[in-house]
């Protein structure tokens, strides 16, 4: 059987055009996307070559070209455009950049619905790890832009008429990388089409993912913000390392669990649950392991478990028994109803089981009464089965509060006295 449909195959598509360079569109999820992606990527490369021609005409010495930056603070209220104000409220840094000779470059069309400024914004997301929206600029073509406010900014930046401006924002520690990223992308525009890996979208457009493999590949493989690994995080993870399987085998042997429970408890990762119930709540590990490895496994195998069931509910069941001062065998009686309901009411389930909280003295007294009645109810006059009959009558009264082994011992003593 062959899997078909979206994502069954993932293709890496390499595209280049005359005068351009290779761009790798990574992990295309559907074959029929390839023609449109290839067409749009080729068009993007021709657009970048056009941008290179414009820059070469405007800027005679690319090596001497550089951006000028100024920080916008609370004092520069005339530049507190809506996104700037929001960034300052988040206690982020806001930087204005002047791009000499770049007027008309930021708004140059590159892909459907995208312009060259998007190339910069994409790199700010991936390289500087500043989530979008991360910038605005003087040549925005989308609705709700702030282009009419940029002339004042241009004066503040001492910009020439042929310059363009960008305002970017982000966490203070990311701003130096962000400024370098903007300058780097403009310098790459002087060269034409950079070698890079791009991420594909269903609408036929792509975005920067990383540079192609090579000595310059120093950026993350994904466009997700990296998570700093702290000493506290390592220590916390170290305290919660999973126990080795070999140690779990030794534990089950020490608990004297039946071997026919081992595979189930290990495959369902329930040995730790048995350990927690025993350590936290004081129940015998062997008793808990048998109840889960036999009783619960049977219920689960027969489909008697509610949808979305969590094994933590078993812990809750034993915690309830501890609170009610009941013995572990009571879980055997309650378990079918507990695991069958999405939100079990332990008290009502306990009440419905018919369990009694009898003391040992009450059980002894009732055992004596039942023993006296047995000859009348024994239809064949054979008294050999009296002990089993008494246990059957008494176990529901004893199972939650008295060990059945102790009840059997008391019944045997009563019958010996009768003999």
N, C-alpha and C positions, 0 to 999 in steps of 0.2 A: 504494500500500500504506500503510495507516494502522497505526501502532504502538498496541497496546492493552496493558492490564495496569497493575500498580502503577507509579506514577511517570510514566506516559505523559502525564498532565496533573497540574498542581499548582495547587490553588486557594487563594486567600486568602479566609477566611471571617470576616465581620464579625458580631459578636454583641453585643447590648445587651438590657437588660431595663428595665422601668419603674422609674425612680429611679436606674438605673445609668448607665453610659457605654459608649462603643464600645471593644471589645477586638478586635483583629485576630489571628486564628489564621493563621499564616503557612505557606504551602507544604504544604497538606494533600495527601498523596500518593495518596489513594484516595477516590473520590467517596462510597462507602458508609460512610466514616468520619464524614462531615459531620453526619448526624443526632445521633449520640451525642456528638460533640464539641460541637455547638451546645447540646444539652441540658445537658451537664455544665458548660459555660461559663456558661449562664444560671443554673444552680443555684449556681455559684461566686459570681456577682455578687449573687444574693439573700443568700448567706451573708455576703458582705462588707457588705451593707446592714444585716444583722442585727448584725454586729460593730460597725458604726458606731453603731447605736442603743444597744447596751450601753455603749460607751465614752462616749457623750454623757451617759448617765445617771450614770456613775461619775465622770467628770471634768468639772467645771463650766467650767474655763478651759483649753482645749486649747493656747492660745498660750503658757501658762506651763509646760506639761508638758515634761519632759526626762528622759533616762535618766541613771542614775548608774553609773559604771564603777569597777572596781578590778582591778588586775592580780594574777593568781595566779602566784606564783613557786615556786621550790624550797622556800621556807620554809613555805608553807601546805600542808603534807602532808595535812591532813585533807580537802582538796578535790581530791586527786589521783585523781579517778575514772579509769577505764581510758583513755578518749580524751584526758583532760588529761595523764596521765602520758606517753602516746605523743607528744603534741605537744611537751611539754617535752624529751623525749628527742631530738626532731628539731630542738631549739633554736629552736622557734617561740614566739611570745608567746601567752599565754592571758589572756583578759579576761572578767571576770564583769560582767554588766549587770543592773541592777535596773530593771524596767519598772513604774512606779507605776500602780496601778489596773487592771492588765492580767491579773489572775487570771481564768482561764477563757477568755481570748481566744486564747492560743497553741494550745490544744487544740480550738478550734472547727472543726468539720468543714467543708471547702470543696469537695472533690472525692472521688471514690472512692479510698479509701486515703490521702488527704492532708488535712492540717489547716493552719491559718493559719501555724503555725511553718514549714511548708514554703515558704510565700511568702517568708519572710525568708531561709531557707537558699538558695533559688533566686537571690535578688538578691545574696547574698554571693558566690555562684559567678560571676555575670555581671558585677556592678559592681565588687566588690572583688577579683575574680579569685582567690578562694580555693576550691580544688577540694573537693568533698564527700568525706567528711563534714567539715563546717566548724563545727558547733555542736551543743550539746545544751541541754535546757531543763527546767524544773520541771514540765511538763505532757505529757511524752512518753507516747504511747499504745502505741508498739511494744514488743514483748518485749525484754528485756534493757536496760530503761531504768534511770536512776539517780535517779528521783523521790524515793526515800526518803532520799537524801543531801542534797537541796536545803534542807531546813529549817535545817541548820547554816549553809549558805551564806547563807540569808535573814537569819539573826541577824548574821552577819559583815558583811552589807551594810546592816544597820539597816533592813531592809525592813518594810513594814506587812503586815498579814494579807491585804490585797487586791492585793498586788503579785505579779508573776511575775518569774522570773529566767532569764537565758540565759547560757551559757558558750560563747564562740567562741574560735577559735584560728587562727593563720596566720602567715606571714612578717611580720617586724616592720614592713616598709615598707607592708604592706597593712592593718595594724590601724586606723590613723586612718580610712581609707575605710570599713572594715567597721563601725566604731561609728557613723559618719554614716549608713551604709546602713540599719542597724537602726532608728535614730531616724527616718529619713526614711519608712521603710515604716510605722511606727506612726502617724506624723503623717498619712500618706495614708489610713490606716484611719479617722481622724476624718472624712475627707471622703467616704468610701464606696468607689467603684470607680475605680481610676486608669486613665487612658487608656494602653494599652500593647499591644505586639505580643507574641504568645505562640507558643511552639513546640508543635506537635501530636505526640502519641504514639499508637501503635496501640491502646492500651487505653482511649482516649477521654479521657484527661487531658491537661492542658497545663501548661507552665511559662513563667515570665517569660523573654522574649528581649531586649526593649529597649522604651524608651518610644516612643510613636507619633511620627512626624515633627513637628517644631515647634521652637520656641526652646528647649525643655527637653530635646531629644534630644541627650544628651551621652555616651551609653554605647556600647560596641562593638556592632556588628551581630550578632556571634556570642557564644556562651558559652564560647569558647576563651580560655585565658589568653594575653594579648599577649606577644610576644617582643621584648625590648628590642633596639634596633638600636645596636650599639656602633661606635666608630671602627674597631676591629680587624676587625669583621665587614665593614664597607664596604671597607676596604683589601683584605681577603682576596677578596671578591667582585670587586673591581676588577682583581685580578690574574688572574682566570679568566673575563674577558669573552669571549664567543664571537667569532671572527674574522668580519668582514663577508663576505658572499658574493662581493662584487666583488673582495676581496683573495684569496679562494680561487681565483677564475678566473685572476687574475694568477699565482698560485703554480703552477697546473697548466700555464699557458703557459710559465712559466720552466723548469719541469721537463720540458717538451716531451712531456707526456703525450698520447697519441692522443685526439682529440676524442670518440671513441665511448665513452671511459671517464668523461667529465666528468659527464654527467647521473647516472649510477649513483653515483659517488663523492659527489656533492653530495646526492642524495636520501637516501642512507644515512648521511650525515654522516661519511664515511670519509676525507675529505681530511686532517683532523687526525690520524687514525691513520697515514696515509702519512707525514705530516710527522714525527710522533713516532718512527716506526720509522727514518726516515732520520737524524733529528737525534740520537736516543739511541743507536742501534745502528750507525750509520755506513754503512748501505746506501744505494744510489743511489735517489733518490726516483722517478725514471722507471721503474726496474726494479720497484720495489715497487708503484707505481701500476698498472702493466700486469698484474702478477701478481694483484692484487686486483680490478682493474677488468675483466679478461678471464677469468682462470682461476677465481677464486673466484666471480665473478658467474655463470659458467656452472654451477658446482656448486650454488649456491644456487637458481638458476632451475630446475634439474632435481630439486629436492627432495632433494639428497644431504647436507643439513646436519642434524645431530642436533637433537632438540627442545631448546629453551632455549639454543640456541647463542649465545655472546657474541662480538662482534667482537674483544674483547680477546684471544681465543685466537690470532688472527692475529699479534698483537704477541708473544705467548708463543712462537709458532713461529719467528719471526725472531730472537727472543732466544736460542732454542735453537741456531739455526744459527750465530749469532755465538759462542756458547760453544763449539761444536764446530769453529769455524774453517772453516765451509763457506760457499760463495757463495750468493747469493740464488736462483739458478735451481734449487737443490735443493728450495726450497719448492714448486715446481711439481710435483715428483714426490711429495712427502710430503703435500701439501694435501688430496687426496681422503680419505685415511685420517684425517687430523687432524680435519677438520671433521665427519666422520661419526660420531665417538665422543663420548660424554658426557665421559669423562675419558681423553683420549688419552695413551698412553705414547710420548713422542717417540723415545726410544732404540729401542724395539722396532719402531716404524714405520720409522725410518731403516734399521734392519737388514733389514727386509722389502722395501725398495725395490730392493736390489741395487746401490746406489751404492758406488763404490770410491774410496778416497782416493789416487789415482795422482798421481805427480809428472809434470812436463812431460817429463823425460828418460825415464821409464817409458812414457809415451804415445808418444814418438818411436820408442823401440825396438820397441814393439808395432806401430806403424804400418808400420815397415819390414818386419816379419815378415808382416803381413797383405797388404801390397802384393806380396810375393813369392808368396803363396798365391793371389792373386786370379785369375791366368790359369787355375788348376786348377778354381776354383769357378764361373768365368764360363761359363755353358752355351752362349752364342752366340759367344764369342770377341771380343765388342765390349768394348774396354777403356775406352770413354768414361765409363762409370759408375763407375769405380774410386774416384774421390774421394768420391762420395756413399756408396758402400758402406763405405769406410773410416770415414767420419764416423758412420755408423749403428752400426758395431761399437765405436767408441771413446767415443761420447758418454756412456754410462752410467758409464764409468770416469772421465770428465773433468768431468762436469757439476757436481760439488760442490766441486772444488778448482781447476780450470783453466777459463778462459773458452773457450767453444766457438769464438769467433772466432780465438783463438790456436791452438787445435787445428787449425782449418781451414788457417790460414796454414802451420803446420808440415807438414801433409799435402801441401799444394800444393808446398812446397819439396822434400819427399821425392820426389814424382812428377816434378818437373822434373829432379832429378838422375838419375832412372831413364831419362828420355827422352834 
